[in-house]
């Protein structure tokens, strides 16, 4: 099942739990605006190349729309639509005053030089600058984009609208980015994990962890779990997988990856098959890579007791049912990985106020938001007698529906 079908299914289930009016349900599902633009740039060799850029603005009932921009060859309307909708529910679950959006350009970033990427980003910004804005739609980095991409968008947007640091989040610190933003999604995953484990009388230091994906989110989550005394026994990324039943020395692995660009030939663990990683015996499995990695083929063999969804949509609905029957506790993506957008919100607030916070304040506020959101999800689970995924979806959908009704959507 693709991401859009799965997201729509979860939304409809939540709408039934809440007893939403069918007309309101339909209204909440349809995106506010879909943008498709053609971006033609001169390549370094003088030839012209054209790319398609997208921005889906899903809902703005609770505030400006918010969401990443990804550069990836598989960027297409359905995926962007699903991710924009997920952002609407995610920002509502975290209780930050945003709606949802998502964007992207269908390209392969590693095949483009830095100057080509800059030209592409600037052309894309020129095409959408009058449809985004500090109080309209605030982009952020995503797969294939980074702080530098945001710096180019900020600069190009400011040519049309004057200096506007709050137009994007995830910027370089020197241009008004927030301290703590780089680690925010991984740190949020750890705060979410702590909140869940506390419910079961457990703590990170007593458990074993497997982390799939060792990019920004996975590496920060692994590092912070290691610091708290948790035992990370297996890690994988696109280059390979490594395991050590006694616990991997995460700082050493980070250093090895920085030096070699790969997890291969790490002396502090044994090589393992990346496909085995998801079914490796552990207490907590944290998928931090692509969507759909847990499916009906492998879900029956998963041996983890808890799954923390740090990636977007890592568990497809069929796997969800299999895992639930096995008694595996799944902490859903729309809550577990909300640390990134929460600190993006802090960055936006700092830019608007023109007053920057220190890193301790950012991390303290992030913990407060993540802990409070978990408590609200648990209340929804008890009220509607549902699992954590439906608790999170019904919490998010209910908040957006209430805001939509209060604004007078039928008028």
N, C-alpha and C positions, 0 to 999 in steps of 0.2 A: 504494500500500500504506500503510495507516495505521500510526501509530507503534507500536502494540501488536504488530501482525503482524510488522513489521520487527524489533522488539526480540526477539520470540520466535524468529524465524528465525535471528538472529545467535546467540542463546543456544544453540539446538539444534545449530547448526553447531559452536560451541565445545565443547558436550557430546560430540559425535561425535569431535572432534579429541582430547579428553581421555579418551575411552572410558568415560564415566560410566555407572554402573548406571542402568537405565531407571527404576527406582523412585525413586532419588535425584534423577534429572533431573526427574521429575514433581513431587517434593516441593519442589525449588528454585524451580520455576516458579509454584507456587500461593502467593498472598500470605498472610502470617501473619494479617492482619485487614483487613477493609474496613469503613469507617464512612461512613454517609450520614445527615446530620442536616438538619432543617428549621429555618431561621433566620427568624423573623418580627420585624420592627422597625417602630416608628412612623417615618414619613417626617417631614420638617420641616413639611409642610403638615397633619400630623395623621392622614393616611391610613396604613393598614397595608400593608406589602409583605413577601412571603415569598420566600426564596431557598434553594437547596439547597447544602449544604456537604458536601465529601467529604474523607476522609483514608484513604489506602491505606498500610498498614504492611506492607512486603513481606517483609523478612527481618531477623532480629536475631541470627544465629549469631555475628557478629564484634563485636557491640556494640549500643548504642542505635541505633534507627532515625533517619535524618536525611533531611531533604528540605524543599523550599520549599513555600510556600502561594501559589497564584496566584489573582488576581481577574480573571476573563475570561469573556465571554459563552459561550465554547465549552468551558468546563470540563465534562468528562463522564467517566464511569467508565473507559472504555477508555484515554483519554489519561492520566488520573491513574495508572492501573495501569502503563502503559508507562513513565512517568517514574519511578514508585516503583521498578520493577525496574531501570531504568538506574542509579538511585542506589545500589542494592545492588552492582552490578558496579563502578561508578565509585569508591566509597569503598574497595573492595577493591583496585582498580588503584593508587590513590594510597597504599594501605597505611595507612589511618587506621582506628581501631577503631570503625567504625560499620557499621550495615546501611542499608537503603534505605527511604524513605517519600516520599510526596508528598501534597499536599492542595490544596484550592481551593474557591472559591465561584463559582457561575455568576452573574455580574453584570457590569455595565459600569461600572467605577470612575468614569469621567469624568462619568457621569450622576448620580452621588451626591455630596452635599455632604460636607465633611470630618466634620461631626457624624454624618451618616448612616453613613459608612464606619466611624467609631468605634463606633457602636452595633452595626453588623453584626459587626465584629471581636469585640466583647465577647460578643455572643450566641453566636457560633461557638465562642469559647473556653469559655464556660460549658457548651456541649454536649459538648466533647471533653476538658475539663481532667483528668478521671480516667483518660483513655486515653493522654495524653502525659506526659512527665516527664523530668527531667534524666538518668536512667539508663534511660529507656524509649523516648522519641521526642522529638527536638529539632527543632522547625520553624525555618524561615528565610524571608527574602523571596524572591519570584519575580516573574514578570510581573504588573504591576498592584499590587504591594505594595512596601513600603519599610521603612526603619528606624522610621518612625513607627508603622506597623502592628505591628511587633515590640514596640514600647514598650507599645502597648495590650494585646497578648497577655500580656506580662510582668506588667503591672499587674493584669490580670484574674485570671491564674493565681495570682499571689501572694496574692490575697484568700482563696483556698481552701487554699493550701499554704505560706504564709509566703514571705518574700523569697527568690526563686529566679532570680538573674540568668542562670544557665546553661540555663534552660528554652528560650530562643530565641537564635539567633545573628543577626548582621546588625543588631544594636541600635544606637541612638545611642551615641556615645562616652561621653556623660554618664551613661548607665545601664549601663556595663560593656561597651560594644562595643569591638572590637579596632581599634587603629590599622592602617591598610593594608587593611581589609576591603573598602572601597568599590572600590579598584582591583584587588582580588585576582584576579578571574576574568580580566580583561584582562592583568594582569601574568603570570598563570600561562600564558596563551595565548602570550605573548612568550617566556617561559622554555622552553615546549614547542617553539616554532618554532626557537629557538636550538639546542636539543638535536637536533632533526631535521636542520637545515641543517648542523650540525657533521659529521654522518654522511656528508654529500655534499661536504665540504670547502668549504662556502659560509658566508657570514655575512650578517646583515641589511643591513649598510651597502652591500652590492654589488647588492642586488636591488630589484625593483619590486613593490608590493603593491596589491591592491584589497580594500577593506573594505566588506562589505554589512551594513548595520545600524550606526547611529551613536548607540546608546543607551549605557548604562553600559559594557558589555563592549567594543563596537566603538570607542567614543571613547577609552577607556584604552589599548586595543591600538594604535590609530593613533598616539596621543600618544607611547607608549613606543617604537614603531618609528621614528617621526620623530626622537626624541631619540637613537636609536642610529645615525642616519644613513641609515636605509632610506627609499626613495622611495615614498610613498603616492600613487598616480597617479589613483585614483578612489574615491569614497565615496558611499554612498546611505543613505537612511532613508525612513521613510514619507512625508516631505514632498517628496522628490525626489532627484536624483543630480547630482554634480559631478565633473568630470575635469580633470586638468592633466598632460600628458605629462612636464613637467619636475618634477613633484612638488608636491603641495598643501601649503601652509603650514598645518599642522594646528592650532597654537595660534590662528592667525587664524580658522580655520574654527570652532573651539570657541567663540571669542568671538562670532563672527557668529551661531552657533546659540543661544547664551545670550541674546543681545540680541533676536533676531527669532523664536526658536522654530522655525527652519526652515533648511534648506540652500539654499533658493531665493535668488536675487539675490546670491550670494557673488561678489565681484569677483575672487577669486584663482583662478578656474577657469571652465570652460565647462559649460553645462547638458548633461546626457545623459539618454537614456531609461533608467529604472531597470532595465528588462528586459535591456538591453544589458550591464549591469554585470557579470553573472556570466560572460559570454563575452568580456569585454574582455581584450585581450592583457596579460599580466603574468606575473611569476615565481611569485607566491604569492597565492592567493585565500583570503580569510578570511570565510566566512559567519557573521555574528553575530546573525542575526535569527530568523525562524521556521523550523520544520522543513519538510522536503520541498521546499526551493527548487531543489535539483538533482535533476532527474528525467529520464525517458527522452527528453522533448521537447528539452531543452537540453544534456544531458550531452555529446552528440557535438560540440557547438560550443565547449566549454570549452577555453580556450587556456592556462590556467595550468599550471605544471609541478608545483606543490604546492598542496594544499588543506588548510587548517587548520580543523577543525570547531569553531568557538567556540560555535555554537548547538547545541541538542539536536536530533539526527536531521535535519541539513540535507540529507543525501544519501540518497535512497531506494535500496533494493537494486538496482533495474534500472539506475539511474545509476551505482551503485557498480561494476557489472560493465563497463559501457561505459567508464568512466574508467580502470579497471584495465587493460583491453585497450589503451587509448591510452598506458599507461605513466605516468599521473598518480599521484603519491604522495599518499595521503590519510592525514592524521593524525586518528584517530577522536575523536569527541566525548567518549567516556567517559574519555579521557585529556586531550585538549586543553583542555577547559573545567573541569578538576577543581581549578583554583586557588581558586575560590570556596569549595567545600566544605572544602578543605584549611585555608584561613584561618578558616573557621567552626569547624573543629576546634581551631585555636589559641585562638580566642575562648572556646570552651567550657572548654578546659584552664585558661585564665587566670581565668575565673569560678570554677571549682571550687577553684583554688588561692588565689583572692583576691589574685593578684599579677600585675600587668599588664606587658606587654613594650613596649619602644620599637619604632618602626616599622622601624628597620634590622634588628632581630632577626626581626620578622615576615617581612620580605622575604627575608632570608638563609635562614630555615628553609623558606620557600615554594620558593625556588630549589633547595634540597637535596632536597626531596620530589619536585619535578617532574623533576629530573635523574635521580634514582634510579629513579623509575617508568619513565622512558623506557628506561633501561638494562635493567630487568626485562622490559619489553615486547619489546625487541630479542632478548633471550635466548629468550623464548617463540617468537618468529618463527623463530629459527634451529633450535630444538629440534623444532618441528612443521612447519617449512617452509611458513609461511603469511604473509599480508600483515599490515600493522600493525593493521587492525581486528580480525582474528581473534587476533593476538598479544595485544591488549589484552583482548578478551573471554575468551580462554582463561586469561589471567593472573587476571582478576577471578573468573571462575566457579570456577577451581581453588582459589583461596584460600577462597571461601565453602564449597565442597564439603568441603574439608579440615576447616574449622572445624565444619561440620555433623556430619561423621563422628566427629571427636574428642569432640564433646559427647554422642555416643551416640544418634543420631537413631532407631535401630531399637528402642531399649529400650522 
